[in-house]
Amino acid sequence: MTPTLSAHLGNFAASDPGDWAPLLDRARTADAIGIDRLSVSDHVVMGEHLEAYGVPERGGVEGGKQPTGPDGIWLEPLTVLTAVAAVTSRVRLSTGILLAALRRPVVLAKTAATIDVLSGGRLDLGVGVGWQREEYEAAGLDYSARGRLLDHTLEVVQTLWREQSARFDGDGLHFEGVHCMPKPVQPGGVPFWVSGRMNDRVIERIVRFGSGWIPWGDEARNPAAHVARIRDALAAAGRDASGFQVEGPLPVVRDADGGIDIARTMENLPPLVEAGITDFRLPARVPEDVARGQEQLGPIVAAFRAAVGR
């Protein structure tokens, strides 16, 4: 698995920016300068108890703070990726993460397959349960059952992608002789990157559905320390772990002026690649202008590719 470099596209804002065209400009820049993957986030609605984001027992991050208030603007991620697909040609498109259980599985299967077809097979779906009770309640769903709801959603979606005449019976849903077309371009369907901490439920979800892992909470600080556990679980289930992907932060080293020391940063990559990190998140905003993006990030992209043998 050749390591890749990714960036968050920024599909939310604390207040209405008035013009979202710069989002697509940043996507064009990322595509042009060689960034490999763009990620967008998901909130369907916001409640007013945002302190829950800092409560690990609720699915949040200890000490974390929600980046917007309840009236922050969150663009729907699959819609955003459709627009991004139309203005790019090579960069992969991903959700990090999609609250998949809030969508009806049959509609999610159709929507994701359509994006995959229109983008030429460039879609990855990072999925997770989220932390916010109000989103589940607004969708008429049981927040306490969110893990089971996510598993159900992923199972139904994969069934519709992989079976020509699909049949499903379980968790209150029954259908047979159902044809969901088009199928995704990617064999087996759009890859799921499962997000979460390294607990038994997340490990089981990864083994059942995952092509990748998006670390969350404390594990996001040092995901390499947990890759061996995933590989062992995949092997125990008879799955080949050689193509499994793991997201992690690019370990940036700063110089005396606060800029990125590119050479020293890239020196940190080999042990992380050896440990199993395959996708490195760039901690920088992609510029709207391609020339500026090439000037600011082009050397980092080039050095990254050289460091990982691309």
Secondary structure, 3 states (H helix, E strand, C coil): CCCEEEEECCCEECCCCCCCHHHHHHHHHHHHHCCCEEEECCCCCCCCCHHHHHCHHHCCCCCCCCCCCCCCEECCHHHHHHHHHHHCCCCEEEEEEECHHHCCHHHHHHHHHHHHHHCCCCEEEEECCCCCHHHHHHCCCCHHHHHHHHHHHHHHHHHHHHCCCEEEEECCEEEEEECCCCCCCCCCCCCEEEEECCCHHHHHHHHHHEEEEEECHHHHHCHHHHHHHHHHHHHHCCCCCCCCEEEEECCCCECCCCCECHHHHHHCHHHHHHHCCCEEECCCCCCCCHHHHHHHHHHHHHHHHHHCCC
